[in-house]
Amino acid sequence: QVQLVESGGGLVQPGGSLRLSCAASGSIFGINTMGWYQQAPGKERELVATITRSGATNYAAAVKGRFTISRDNAKNTVYLQMNSLKPEDTAVYYCCAFSVGPPYWGQGTQVTVSS
């Protein structure tokens, strides 16, 4: 089993920044790709960004150029730096880890962008 614990969400004004963190623990040896998804009220969970163990990244079109995903393999932690935040970025952000079998999910952290 893998446990994922997110932190760093909160309330921020439009144009502001937040940094999310996700620490993985447990049976982490089989994990290659980690990433972040968002789920806004009444919507499906959607990809934000992913990163492989070697550092290859993938971003949703809506966040490209504003968000940056990074990873510290020594700390088993993945980060999401979110800049130039917009009200439409408001959502619960979930960390995920992909291994053999179904992905693992964190409990989610709320990000609210509002003036």
Buried (B, 14 or more C-beta within 10 A) or exposed (E): EBBBBBEBBEEBEEEBEBBBBBBBEEEBEEBEBBBBBBBEEEEEBEBBBBBBEEEEBBBBEBBEEBBBBBBEEEEBBBBBBBBEBEEEBBBBBBBBBBBEEEBBBBEBBEBBBEE
